[in-house]
């Protein structure tokens, strides 16, 4: 949950719905293939939609706090865009504040890489391959080709309308269903054909801009190693979720790159060392500024509160909500925290949620942990819903806890404890918050990767560090002067 979080409902605009208002079906030529194709929207509308979606990216994901890294990606992107076969859009580039390795493009020009992906790159050529690939999706109008199927992304947030139909006409879209644990932003998946075409366009652009086109294949291999390392773990949206990987993709990329002539051009950074200087200090893992979990306690140093979920529940922090799910409950028992309104009176929350005005006078305000709170409990179709609105620092939060009626006698106390745990962040909990940053360490002659990890205070696992540095494993030996990326933990330095 971020300080930029909009109220529930914002960010749900579906691209397909926008297109329904602006369909201008017609025939044009694809900028890449040159072949005639049916298009649903004009370039002007495509650019407009991209700008609107870019605003949501900034609001819901935010940007990395390392200016040198953002500037670096922007300069590489500008170099590549100069050779794009599509010139009727303005390309923009930035680094989003997400720890999962990912990259994506929006209609009409915006391109993003995540700080998680940036941390895995080991050369400017690799970054150029990925950025060129995303430019390729825009150049070939892949987003426009996919609009009838899904939006670029959609917030998975919404409580079934039936649960409070007699109470609120709008509350049907305010509480996240447990399915949201899959991730707050869901990027539409490209087809294999689109991926192959974008790979080739990206390598073409890289070669024309003076980069090694084969570096894309090397980086895809690194991403595959990283994917295998985290397989089975709880995670957000990653590169291969929206960019299907195939067994032959790396082989095909290598083969295609071998036939491309390489232009002579100066890179943005000189060598791997120059690149690493630009990412030294990059945040790794979760950004505490968006809130983090300390065991079962969720703490938010910027918004200044903490809240406990029951021990053993599966929890997830998403851009616009925090959710906890009771295991083995068929997704029927969960608790969700969201920002819903501004103000010091918690009754602004139920007003914003559309609670029947006849019920508002019955909502009494009490103080829990020094915070003004109001609550409402209802039952519908075999389910019990405890809704509590809490005012803190000028913001009203809603906690919704849901369980089947027949389990409420056992689970009700746990839900009450969740609501009762919401409190101002203590100095003790604030002191427990830590952040991890990428640091660059220079190897001495004959050192193994494991030796460097041991002396640098690294908190990556040896396997993670090996993948991040494109080394075979912890026993890999480094030559004198080699620079190695490590992850160093320190107390959170933000507000």
One Martini backbone bead per residue (centre of mass of N, CA, C, O) as a GRO file, in nm:
protein
  495
    1UNK     BB    1   0.095   0.036   0.025
    2UNK     BB    2   0.054   0.366  -0.077
    3UNK     BB    3   0.058   0.716  -0.066
    4UNK     BB    4  -0.074   0.710  -0.375
    5UNK     BB    5  -0.337   0.593  -0.316
    6UNK     BB    6  -0.632   0.542  -0.431
    7UNK     BB    7  -0.937   0.504  -0.432
    8UNK     BB    8  -1.159   0.292  -0.466
    9UNK     BB    9  -1.170   0.225  -0.832
   10UNK     BB   10  -0.930   0.336  -0.919
   11UNK     BB   11  -0.796   0.181  -1.210
   12UNK     BB   12  -1.049   0.018  -1.371
   13UNK     BB   13  -1.006   0.097  -1.638
   14UNK     BB   14  -1.076  -0.038  -1.942
   15UNK     BB   15  -0.959  -0.045  -2.248
   16UNK     BB   16  -1.206  -0.160  -2.390
   17UNK     BB   17  -1.397   0.066  -2.294
   18UNK     BB   18  -1.251   0.299  -2.427
   19UNK     BB   19  -1.281   0.187  -2.714
   20UNK     BB   20  -1.593   0.192  -2.731
   21UNK     BB   21  -1.579   0.520  -2.753
   22UNK     BB   22  -1.337   0.504  -3.011
   23UNK     BB   23  -1.417   0.355  -3.259
   24UNK     BB   24  -1.210   0.330  -3.575
   25UNK     BB   25  -1.255   0.143  -3.800
   26UNK     BB   26  -0.978   0.016  -4.002
   27UNK     BB   27  -0.719   0.064  -4.243
   28UNK     BB   28  -0.370  -0.023  -4.217
   29UNK     BB   29  -0.021  -0.004  -4.175
   30UNK     BB   30   0.225  -0.170  -4.049
   31UNK     BB   31   0.528  -0.042  -3.940
   32UNK     BB   32   0.680  -0.325  -3.975
   33UNK     BB   33   0.542  -0.510  -4.207
   34UNK     BB   34   0.345  -0.335  -4.416
   35UNK     BB   35   0.074  -0.448  -4.359
   36UNK     BB   36  -0.241  -0.480  -4.365
   37UNK     BB   37  -0.472  -0.357  -4.099
   38UNK     BB   38  -0.689  -0.376  -3.850
   39UNK     BB   39  -0.821  -0.098  -3.668
   40UNK     BB   40  -0.974   0.048  -3.374
   41UNK     BB   41  -0.767   0.292  -3.358
   42UNK     BB   42  -0.614   0.569  -3.334
   43UNK     BB   43  -0.324   0.716  -3.260
   44UNK     BB   44  -0.444   0.932  -3.074
   45UNK     BB   45  -0.594   0.729  -2.889
   46UNK     BB   46  -0.354   0.559  -2.810
   47UNK     BB   47  -0.197   0.787  -2.670
   48UNK     BB   48  -0.414   0.862  -2.465
   49UNK     BB   49  -0.425   0.589  -2.322
   50UNK     BB   50  -0.126   0.578  -2.241
   51UNK     BB   51  -0.136   0.825  -2.055
   52UNK     BB   52  -0.349   0.720  -1.859
   53UNK     BB   53  -0.189   0.463  -1.777
   54UNK     BB   54   0.068   0.612  -1.677
   55UNK     BB   55  -0.067   0.742  -1.432
   56UNK     BB   56  -0.120   0.470  -1.290
   57UNK     BB   57   0.166   0.380  -1.263
   58UNK     BB   58   0.259   0.614  -1.084
   59UNK     BB   59   0.045   0.570  -0.857
   60UNK     BB   60   0.076   0.241  -0.810
   61UNK     BB   61   0.411   0.216  -0.840
   62UNK     BB   62   0.615   0.406  -0.921
   63UNK     BB   63   0.950   0.519  -0.867
   64UNK     BB   64   1.260   0.504  -0.847
   65UNK     BB   65   1.502   0.663  -0.616
   66UNK     BB   66   1.728   0.641  -0.851
   67UNK     BB   67   1.828   0.870  -1.067
   68UNK     BB   68   2.063   0.734  -1.228
   69UNK     BB   69   1.890   0.493  -1.330
   70UNK     BB   70   1.671   0.649  -1.482
   71UNK     BB   71   1.858   0.808  -1.672
   72UNK     BB   72   1.988   0.564  -1.804
   73UNK     BB   73   1.734   0.441  -1.933
   74UNK     BB   74   1.652   0.694  -2.095
   75UNK     BB   75   1.908   0.704  -2.277
   76UNK     BB   76   1.884   0.429  -2.403
   77UNK     BB   77   1.600   0.466  -2.521
   78UNK     BB   78   1.666   0.705  -2.704
   79UNK     BB   79   1.870   0.560  -2.883
   80UNK     BB   80   1.667   0.342  -2.989
   81UNK     BB   81   1.420   0.517  -3.091
   82UNK     BB   82   1.573   0.643  -3.340
   83UNK     BB   83   1.522   0.335  -3.494
   84UNK     BB   84   1.232   0.324  -3.521
   85UNK     BB   85   0.971   0.233  -3.744
   86UNK     BB   86   0.813   0.420  -3.544
   87UNK     BB   87   0.715   0.791  -3.563
   88UNK     BB   88   0.404   0.860  -3.430
   89UNK     BB   89   0.556   0.850  -3.150
   90UNK     BB   90   0.640   0.899  -2.804
   91UNK     BB   91   0.905   0.795  -2.624
   92UNK     BB   92   0.922   0.652  -2.295
   93UNK     BB   93   1.125   0.626  -1.983
   94UNK     BB   94   1.136   0.394  -1.691
   95UNK     BB   95   1.152   0.316  -1.331
   96UNK     BB   96   0.993   0.096  -1.142
   97UNK     BB   97   0.876   0.023  -0.797
   98UNK     BB   98   0.973  -0.300  -0.842
   99UNK     BB   99   1.116  -0.617  -0.754
  100UNK     BB  100   1.029  -0.745  -0.999
  101UNK     BB  101   1.117  -0.876  -1.296
  102UNK     BB  102   1.040  -0.624  -1.543
  103UNK     BB  103   0.859  -0.539  -1.856
  104UNK     BB  104   0.679  -0.264  -2.026
  105UNK     BB  105   0.415  -0.154  -2.251
  106UNK     BB  106   0.234   0.110  -2.382
  107UNK     BB  107   0.035   0.277  -2.553
  108UNK     BB  108   0.211   0.521  -2.750
  109UNK     BB  109   0.531   0.483  -2.573
  110UNK     BB  110   0.549   0.363  -2.293
  111UNK     BB  111   0.838   0.256  -2.095
  112UNK     BB  112   0.925  -0.022  -1.868
  113UNK     BB  113   1.131  -0.088  -1.589
  114UNK     BB  114   1.242  -0.260  -1.329
  115UNK     BB  115   1.447  -0.277  -1.056
  116UNK     BB  116   1.466  -0.587  -1.067
  117UNK     BB  117   1.583  -0.598  -1.354
  118UNK     BB  118   1.823  -0.406  -1.323
  119UNK     BB  119   1.976  -0.592  -1.108
  120UNK     BB  120   2.034  -0.830  -1.337
  121UNK     BB  121   2.205  -0.664  -1.504
  122UNK     BB  122   2.550  -0.675  -1.684
  123UNK     BB  123   2.468  -0.476  -1.927
  124UNK     BB  124   2.384  -0.250  -2.164
  125UNK     BB  125   2.303  -0.455  -2.380
  126UNK     BB  126   2.078  -0.591  -2.217
  127UNK     BB  127   1.901  -0.344  -2.177
  128UNK     BB  128   1.865  -0.283  -2.477
  129UNK     BB  129   1.714  -0.542  -2.548
  130UNK     BB  130   1.466  -0.495  -2.367
  131UNK     BB  131   1.385  -0.211  -2.461
  132UNK     BB  132   1.363  -0.287  -2.760
  133UNK     BB  133   1.138  -0.492  -2.721
  134UNK     BB  134   0.925  -0.282  -2.622
  135UNK     BB  135   0.933  -0.108  -2.870
  136UNK     BB  136   0.833  -0.335  -3.056
  137UNK     BB  137   0.544  -0.347  -2.949
  138UNK     BB  138   0.474  -0.059  -3.039
  139UNK     BB  139   0.556  -0.065  -3.338
  140UNK     BB  140   0.354  -0.328  -3.389
  141UNK     BB  141   0.085  -0.288  -3.220
  142UNK     BB  142   0.016  -0.504  -2.992
  143UNK     BB  143  -0.184  -0.362  -2.803
  144UNK     BB  144  -0.404  -0.312  -3.016
  145UNK     BB  145  -0.441  -0.620  -3.085
  146UNK     BB  146  -0.535  -0.682  -2.761
  147UNK     BB  147  -0.792  -0.509  -2.664
  148UNK     BB  148  -1.028  -0.727  -2.682
  149UNK     BB  149  -0.914  -0.903  -2.433
  150UNK     BB  150  -0.746  -0.668  -2.268
  151UNK     BB  151  -0.583  -0.492  -2.051
  152UNK     BB  152  -0.285  -0.385  -1.950
  153UNK     BB  153  -0.434  -0.325  -1.669
  154UNK     BB  154  -0.578  -0.449  -1.349
  155UNK     BB  155  -0.756  -0.416  -1.066
  156UNK     BB  156  -0.799  -0.662  -0.813
  157UNK     BB  157  -1.099  -0.525  -0.705
  158UNK     BB  158  -1.370  -0.675  -0.521
  159UNK     BB  159  -1.684  -0.717  -0.398
  160UNK     BB  160  -1.948  -0.882  -0.392
  161UNK     BB  161  -2.247  -0.727  -0.434
  162UNK     BB  162  -2.440  -0.924  -0.270
  163UNK     BB  163  -2.343  -0.881   0.034
  164UNK     BB  164  -2.463  -0.549   0.034
  165UNK     BB  165  -2.725  -0.470  -0.126
  166UNK     BB  166  -2.901  -0.351   0.129
  167UNK     BB  167  -2.672  -0.123   0.206
  168UNK     BB  168  -2.506  -0.091  -0.080
  169UNK     BB  169  -2.448   0.020  -0.414
  170UNK     BB  170  -2.102   0.041  -0.400
  171UNK     BB  171  -1.966  -0.193  -0.219
  172UNK     BB  172  -1.915  -0.405  -0.458
  173UNK     BB  173  -1.611  -0.230  -0.507
  174UNK     BB  174  -1.396  -0.251  -0.224
  175UNK     BB  175  -1.312  -0.555  -0.178
  176UNK     BB  176  -1.078  -0.786  -0.184
  177UNK     BB  177  -1.025  -1.065  -0.326
  178UNK     BB  178  -0.814  -1.331  -0.289
  179UNK     BB  179  -0.712  -1.326  -0.589
  180UNK     BB  180  -0.521  -1.071  -0.537
  181UNK     BB  181  -0.262  -1.233  -0.453
  182UNK     BB  182  -0.145  -1.240  -0.750
  183UNK     BB  183  -0.187  -0.925  -0.795
  184UNK     BB  184  -0.244  -0.592  -0.868
  185UNK     BB  185  -0.103  -0.632  -1.147
  186UNK     BB  186  -0.218  -0.722  -1.478
  187UNK     BB  187  -0.056  -0.838  -1.750
  188UNK     BB  188  -0.083  -0.878  -2.063
  189UNK     BB  189  -0.039  -1.132  -2.280
  190UNK     BB  190   0.164  -1.238  -2.512
  191UNK     BB  191   0.234  -1.375  -2.792
  192UNK     BB  192   0.462  -1.565  -2.950
  193UNK     BB  193   0.470  -1.395  -3.207
  194UNK     BB  194   0.516  -1.122  -3.065
  195UNK     BB  195   0.778  -1.197  -2.922
  196UNK     BB  196   0.945  -1.261  -3.170
  197UNK     BB  197   0.915  -0.984  -3.302
  198UNK     BB  198   1.028  -0.813  -3.065
  199UNK     BB  199   1.304  -0.941  -3.058
  200UNK     BB  200   1.390  -0.852  -3.344
  201UNK     BB  201   1.351  -0.552  -3.312
  202UNK     BB  202   1.537  -0.516  -3.068
  203UNK     BB  203   1.795  -0.618  -3.215
  204UNK     BB  204   1.794  -0.415  -3.440
  205UNK     BB  205   1.819  -0.163  -3.264
  206UNK     BB  206   2.075  -0.240  -3.114
  207UNK     BB  207   2.262  -0.261  -3.361
  208UNK     BB  208   2.214   0.036  -3.466
  209UNK     BB  209   2.315   0.153  -3.166
  210UNK     BB  210   2.580  -0.046  -3.089
  211UNK     BB  211   2.471  -0.318  -2.988
  212UNK     BB  212   2.453  -0.635  -2.868
  213UNK     BB  213   2.206  -0.849  -2.975
  214UNK     BB  214   2.284  -1.113  -2.799
  215UNK     BB  215   2.210  -1.001  -2.509
  216UNK     BB  216   1.917  -1.087  -2.492
  217UNK     BB  217   1.969  -1.389  -2.463
  218UNK     BB  218   2.133  -1.369  -2.202
  219UNK     BB  219   1.906  -1.237  -2.031
  220UNK     BB  220   1.694  -1.457  -2.062
  221UNK     BB  221   1.865  -1.665  -1.912
  222UNK     BB  222   1.870  -1.513  -1.643
  223UNK     BB  223   1.562  -1.508  -1.601
  224UNK     BB  224   1.534  -1.815  -1.592
  225UNK     BB  225   1.707  -1.860  -1.342
  226UNK     BB  226   1.538  -1.680  -1.153
  227UNK     BB  227   1.271  -1.829  -1.189
  228UNK     BB  228   1.372  -2.102  -1.071
  229UNK     BB  229   1.453  -1.990  -0.787
  230UNK     BB  230   1.134  -1.874  -0.721
  231UNK     BB  231   0.976  -2.111  -0.746
  232UNK     BB  232   0.675  -2.111  -0.543
  233UNK     BB  233   0.673  -1.827  -0.468
  234UNK     BB  234   0.570  -1.543  -0.364
  235UNK     BB  235   0.446  -1.309  -0.620
  236UNK     BB  236   0.469  -1.100  -0.867
  237UNK     BB  237   0.492  -0.962  -1.155
  238UNK     BB  238   0.657  -1.100  -1.438
  239UNK     BB  239   0.801  -1.128  -1.736
  240UNK     BB  240   0.680  -1.426  -1.810
  241UNK     BB  241   0.377  -1.354  -1.767
  242UNK     BB  242   0.378  -1.144  -2.038
  243UNK     BB  243   0.640  -1.319  -2.163
  244UNK     BB  244   0.658  -1.584  -2.319
  245UNK     BB  245   0.833  -1.878  -2.273
  246UNK     BB  246   1.060  -2.065  -2.475
  247UNK     BB  247   1.287  -2.301  -2.554
  248UNK     BB  248   1.367  -2.148  -2.844
  249UNK     BB  249   1.413  -1.841  -2.794
  250UNK     BB  250   1.717  -1.817  -2.734
  251UNK     BB  251   1.814  -1.957  -2.989
  252UNK     BB  252   1.681  -1.764  -3.192
  253UNK     BB  253   1.818  -1.507  -3.095
  254UNK     BB  254   2.108  -1.592  -3.154
  255UNK     BB  255   2.073  -1.647  -3.454
  256UNK     BB  256   1.974  -1.364  -3.538
  257UNK     BB  257   2.213  -1.193  -3.424
  258UNK     BB  258   2.444  -1.315  -3.607
  259UNK     BB  259   2.318  -1.148  -3.876
  260UNK     BB  260   2.398  -0.871  -3.748
  261UNK     BB  261   2.504  -0.564  -3.788
  262UNK     BB  262   2.742  -0.356  -3.620
  263UNK     BB  263   2.743  -0.059  -3.499
  264UNK     BB  264   2.909   0.249  -3.438
  265UNK     BB  265   2.890   0.327  -3.084
  266UNK     BB  266   2.841   0.499  -2.797
  267UNK     BB  267   2.786   0.447  -2.490
  268UNK     BB  268   2.672   0.561  -2.195
  269UNK     BB  269   2.851   0.342  -2.062
  270UNK     BB  270   3.166   0.225  -1.953
  271UNK     BB  271   3.106  -0.059  -1.917
  272UNK     BB  272   3.031  -0.234  -1.638
  273UNK     BB  273   3.130  -0.022  -1.435
  274UNK     BB  274   2.955   0.213  -1.542
  275UNK     BB  275   2.687   0.076  -1.490
  276UNK     BB  276   2.715   0.017  -1.180
  277UNK     BB  277   2.728   0.315  -1.090
  278UNK     BB  278   2.414   0.366  -1.170
  279UNK     BB  279   2.306   0.121  -0.954
  280UNK     BB  280   2.427   0.214  -0.709
  281UNK     BB  281   2.168   0.195  -0.457
  282UNK     BB  282   1.958   0.012  -0.533
  283UNK     BB  283   1.667  -0.109  -0.460
  284UNK     BB  284   1.573  -0.404  -0.282
  285UNK     BB  285   1.295  -0.525  -0.279
  286UNK     BB  286   1.102  -0.402  -0.061
  287UNK     BB  287   0.942  -0.098  -0.003
  288UNK     BB  288   0.887   0.059   0.294
  289UNK     BB  289   0.715   0.305   0.184
  290UNK     BB  290   0.474   0.074   0.120
  291UNK     BB  291   0.518  -0.133   0.317
  292UNK     BB  292   0.557  -0.398   0.568
  293UNK     BB  293   0.643  -0.713   0.693
  294UNK     BB  294   0.645  -0.825   1.044
  295UNK     BB  295   0.551  -1.091   0.996
  296UNK     BB  296   0.211  -1.029   1.090
  297UNK     BB  297   0.300  -0.728   1.066
  298UNK     BB  298   0.185  -0.426   0.942
  299UNK     BB  299   0.394  -0.158   0.819
  300UNK     BB  300   0.384   0.218   0.792
  301UNK     BB  301   0.606   0.480   0.783
  302UNK     BB  302   0.442   0.701   0.622
  303UNK     BB  303   0.143   0.658   0.744
  304UNK     BB  304   0.167   0.553   1.053
  305UNK     BB  305   0.107   0.225   1.081
  306UNK     BB  306  -0.048  -0.074   1.225
  307UNK     BB  307  -0.118  -0.435   1.153
  308UNK     BB  308  -0.274  -0.741   1.236
  309UNK     BB  309  -0.245  -1.074   1.153
  310UNK     BB  310  -0.296  -1.381   1.162
  311UNK     BB  311  -0.139  -1.647   1.223
  312UNK     BB  312  -0.075  -1.812   0.904
  313UNK     BB  313  -0.147  -1.610   0.711
  314UNK     BB  314  -0.185  -1.495   0.396
  315UNK     BB  315   0.008  -1.224   0.261
  316UNK     BB  316  -0.047  -0.891   0.093
  317UNK     BB  317   0.111  -0.613  -0.077
  318UNK     BB  318  -0.057  -0.363  -0.242
  319UNK     BB  319  -0.103  -0.059  -0.382
  320UNK     BB  320  -0.439  -0.055  -0.267
  321UNK     BB  321  -0.378  -0.307  -0.068
  322UNK     BB  322  -0.433  -0.530   0.214
  323UNK     BB  323  -0.398  -0.893   0.254
  324UNK     BB  324  -0.565  -1.172   0.422
  325UNK     BB  325  -0.543  -1.539   0.423
  326UNK     BB  326  -0.693  -1.826   0.505
  327UNK     BB  327  -0.601  -2.122   0.509
  328UNK     BB  328  -0.811  -2.360   0.397
  329UNK     BB  329  -1.085  -2.162   0.293
  330UNK     BB  330  -1.156  -2.118  -0.006
  331UNK     BB  331  -1.147  -1.798   0.001
  332UNK     BB  332  -1.356  -1.713   0.261
  333UNK     BB  333  -1.112  -1.604   0.449
  334UNK     BB  334  -1.072  -1.249   0.503
  335UNK     BB  335  -0.858  -0.948   0.497
  336UNK     BB  336  -0.901  -0.586   0.432
  337UNK     BB  337  -0.702  -0.298   0.341
  338UNK     BB  338  -0.816   0.051   0.291
  339UNK     BB  339  -0.844   0.340   0.124
  340UNK     BB  340  -1.145   0.577   0.112
  341UNK     BB  341  -1.078   0.858   0.267
  342UNK     BB  342  -1.111   1.184   0.389
  343UNK     BB  343  -1.044   1.260   0.727
  344UNK     BB  344  -1.154   1.253   1.086
  345UNK     BB  345  -1.417   1.104   1.012
  346UNK     BB  346  -1.509   0.774   0.982
  347UNK     BB  347  -1.794   0.834   0.830
  348UNK     BB  348  -1.662   0.890   0.550
  349UNK     BB  349  -1.637   0.600   0.462
  350UNK     BB  350  -1.936   0.499   0.430
  351UNK     BB  351  -2.004   0.723   0.235
  352UNK     BB  352  -1.800   0.640   0.010
  353UNK     BB  353  -1.935   0.337   0.006
  354UNK     BB  354  -2.263   0.376   0.012
  355UNK     BB  355  -2.412   0.381   0.258
  356UNK     BB  356  -2.699   0.393   0.385
  357UNK     BB  357  -2.823   0.680   0.520
  358UNK     BB  358  -3.006   0.537   0.738
  359UNK     BB  359  -2.741   0.403   0.883
  360UNK     BB  360  -2.544   0.628   0.976
  361UNK     BB  361  -2.665   0.711   1.264
  362UNK     BB  362  -2.586   0.411   1.382
  363UNK     BB  363  -2.288   0.498   1.367
  364UNK     BB  364  -2.058   0.469   1.601
  365UNK     BB  365  -1.806   0.646   1.780
  366UNK     BB  366  -1.486   0.517   1.856
  367UNK     BB  367  -1.192   0.450   2.052
  368UNK     BB  368  -0.898   0.297   1.905
  369UNK     BB  369  -0.595   0.357   1.990
  370UNK     BB  370  -0.688   0.674   1.958
  371UNK     BB  371  -0.899   0.604   1.723
  372UNK     BB  372  -1.142   0.678   1.517
  373UNK     BB  373  -1.436   0.455   1.514
  374UNK     BB  374  -1.630   0.253   1.287
  375UNK     BB  375  -1.905   0.007   1.248
  376UNK     BB  376  -2.009  -0.299   1.060
  377UNK     BB  377  -2.257  -0.568   1.050
  378UNK     BB  378  -2.312  -0.845   0.817
  379UNK     BB  379  -2.546  -1.062   0.636
  380UNK     BB  380  -2.496  -1.292   0.344
  381UNK     BB  381  -2.526  -1.586   0.211
  382UNK     BB  382  -2.350  -1.722   0.463
  383UNK     BB  383  -2.210  -1.440   0.533
  384UNK     BB  384  -1.971  -1.249   0.720
  385UNK     BB  385  -1.939  -0.881   0.778
  386UNK     BB  386  -1.668  -0.683   0.885
  387UNK     BB  387  -1.683  -0.324   0.918
  388UNK     BB  388  -1.412  -0.082   0.938
  389UNK     BB  389  -1.356   0.265   1.031
  390UNK     BB  390  -1.046   0.462   1.023
  391UNK     BB  391  -0.895   0.747   1.164
  392UNK     BB  392  -0.575   0.872   1.017
  393UNK     BB  393  -0.415   1.144   0.929
  394UNK     BB  394  -0.671   1.223   0.731
  395UNK     BB  395  -0.747   0.913   0.701
  396UNK     BB  396  -0.965   0.659   0.575
  397UNK     BB  397  -1.007   0.329   0.680
  398UNK     BB  398  -1.071  -0.007   0.567
  399UNK     BB  399  -1.194  -0.299   0.733
  400UNK     BB  400  -1.239  -0.632   0.603
  401UNK     BB  401  -1.416  -0.916   0.733
  402UNK     BB  402  -1.443  -1.265   0.623
  403UNK     BB  403  -1.704  -1.522   0.689
  404UNK     BB  404  -1.869  -1.781   0.763
  405UNK     BB  405  -2.127  -1.823   0.969
  406UNK     BB  406  -2.036  -2.111   1.093
  407UNK     BB  407  -1.734  -1.966   1.167
  408UNK     BB  408  -1.767  -1.707   1.342
  409UNK     BB  409  -1.733  -1.803   1.637
  410UNK     BB  410  -1.420  -1.861   1.573
  411UNK     BB  411  -1.339  -1.596   1.381
  412UNK     BB  412  -1.437  -1.335   1.509
  413UNK     BB  413  -1.200  -1.275   1.709
  414UNK     BB  414  -0.990  -1.239   1.484
  415UNK     BB  415  -1.128  -0.998   1.351
  416UNK     BB  416  -1.127  -0.817   1.599
  417UNK     BB  417  -0.817  -0.814   1.622
  418UNK     BB  418  -0.758  -0.675   1.359
  419UNK     BB  419  -0.908  -0.413   1.421
  420UNK     BB  420  -0.768  -0.365   1.710
  421UNK     BB  421  -0.461  -0.333   1.585
  422UNK     BB  422  -0.500  -0.064   1.484
  423UNK     BB  423  -0.217   0.166   1.484
  424UNK     BB  424   0.014   0.355   1.567
  425UNK     BB  425   0.337   0.379   1.505
  426UNK     BB  426   0.596   0.260   1.662
  427UNK     BB  427   0.925   0.304   1.741
  428UNK     BB  428   0.996   0.005   1.752
  429UNK     BB  429   0.888  -0.074   1.470
  430UNK     BB  430   1.047   0.130   1.310
  431UNK     BB  431   1.331   0.005   1.399
  432UNK     BB  432   1.273  -0.278   1.232
  433UNK     BB  433   1.315  -0.142   0.971
  434UNK     BB  434   1.434  -0.245   0.648
  435UNK     BB  435   1.682  -0.217   0.384
  436UNK     BB  436   1.783  -0.288   0.046
  437UNK     BB  437   2.099  -0.259  -0.134
  438UNK     BB  438   2.293  -0.202  -0.398
  439UNK     BB  439   2.631  -0.316  -0.418
  440UNK     BB  440   2.978  -0.252  -0.499
  441UNK     BB  441   3.239  -0.496  -0.525
  442UNK     BB  442   3.584  -0.557  -0.508
  443UNK     BB  443   3.800  -0.784  -0.624
  444UNK     BB  444   4.035  -1.006  -0.553
  445UNK     BB  445   4.263  -1.221  -0.618
  446UNK     BB  446   4.095  -1.542  -0.617
  447UNK     BB  447   3.819  -1.490  -0.545
  448UNK     BB  448   3.524  -1.583  -0.439
  449UNK     BB  449   3.201  -1.521  -0.419
  450UNK     BB  450   3.171  -1.621  -0.124
  451UNK     BB  451   3.385  -1.427  -0.008
  452UNK     BB  452   3.245  -1.161  -0.078
  453UNK     BB  453   2.981  -1.214   0.075
  454UNK     BB  454   3.110  -1.243   0.362
  455UNK     BB  455   3.259  -0.936   0.362
  456UNK     BB  456   2.985  -0.745   0.273
  457UNK     BB  457   2.694  -0.813   0.406
  458UNK     BB  458   2.530  -1.003   0.253
  459UNK     BB  459   2.167  -1.113   0.186
  460UNK     BB  460   2.197  -1.291  -0.023
  461UNK     BB  461   2.200  -1.562  -0.170
  462UNK     BB  462   2.430  -1.734  -0.342
  463UNK     BB  463   2.236  -1.784  -0.581
  464UNK     BB  464   2.141  -1.496  -0.627
  465UNK     BB  465   2.422  -1.373  -0.676
  466UNK     BB  466   2.494  -1.543  -0.922
  467UNK     BB  467   2.267  -1.445  -1.104
  468UNK     BB  468   2.317  -1.131  -1.079
  469UNK     BB  469   2.633  -1.199  -1.200
  470UNK     BB  470   2.653  -1.429  -1.411
  471UNK     BB  471   2.722  -1.690  -1.244
  472UNK     BB  472   2.746  -2.023  -1.177
  473UNK     BB  473   2.851  -1.974  -0.868
  474UNK     BB  474   2.992  -1.943  -0.550
  475UNK     BB  475   3.277  -2.072  -0.669
  476UNK     BB  476   3.344  -1.847  -0.832
  477UNK     BB  477   3.608  -1.683  -0.983
  478UNK     BB  478   3.785  -1.375  -0.946
  479UNK     BB  479   3.928  -1.117  -1.070
  480UNK     BB  480   4.110  -0.859  -1.036
  481UNK     BB  481   3.866  -0.589  -1.018
  482UNK     BB  482   3.613  -0.713  -0.997
  483UNK     BB  483   3.264  -0.656  -1.007
  484UNK     BB  484   3.016  -0.690  -0.742
  485UNK     BB  485   2.698  -0.774  -0.661
  486UNK     BB  486   2.518  -0.670  -0.368
  487UNK     BB  487   2.324  -0.715  -0.064
  488UNK     BB  488   2.240  -0.450   0.166
  489UNK     BB  489   2.154  -0.406   0.496
  490UNK     BB  490   1.942  -0.149   0.654
  491UNK     BB  491   1.813   0.093   0.802
  492UNK     BB  492   1.554   0.277   0.761
  493UNK     BB  493   1.571   0.624   0.618
  494UNK     BB  494   1.300   0.714   0.625
  495UNK     BB  495   1.000   0.828   0.762
   0.00000   0.00000   0.00000
